[in-house]
Every structure is written in C-alpha cells, then in structure tokens.
Amino acid sequence: MIVKHSQCSKCKQDLMKGNLLLMEGDQPLCLTCAGFEDLVFLPSGNSTLTRRAKKYSTESAVVVKFSRSRKRYERQGILVQKKALQKAQEE
C-alpha cells in the first residue's frame, strides 16, 4: 500500500497514495502489470473470513504498509480472488 505518490515503472500509470502496488526490486509495478488485476482487497479484521477466503483462492497476496513511526511494515489485509471471497462470505 503506497504512502506517497508513485508511478508504475512498466506502463507509467500514476499511482496515488493508498493504491496498491508490487515492488519488484526497487521498481514499483501497478497490479495490472504485476498480474494481480483479478484479485480483490480484503482488509484485516475478520480472521475467519480471511482464513476461508485464502483457503478457496488459488492466488493470494499479503498487503502491507510501511509505518514511519514504528519503522516497519504492518499487515493491512490480503488480496484474494473474487469468487473465493464470495464463497467465504456465503459460508
């Protein structure tokens, strides 16, 4: 999760504060260029829903944000497939 404005190194799309990106080395990539465009964001807070959605999803990624005050990355949620999230919510 971005804390300041950036730009995708591949397609040159502007990435605003709060958007999601993948860091490939020191090069930022938007979710489309990284191959995660079909995943949806599930914020942290509901551990049962997170566990079930991750179980049903064939692809998942952890979303982190850098905390300047604590000088470390903090988990914000996960990216999962939309169908997996819907199945987990129904369950």
Secondary structure, 3 states (H helix, E strand, C coil): CCCCCEECCCCCCEECCCCCEEEECCEEEEHHHHCCCCEEEEECCCHHHHHHHHHHCCCEEEEEEEECCCCEEEEEEEEEEHHHHHHHHHC
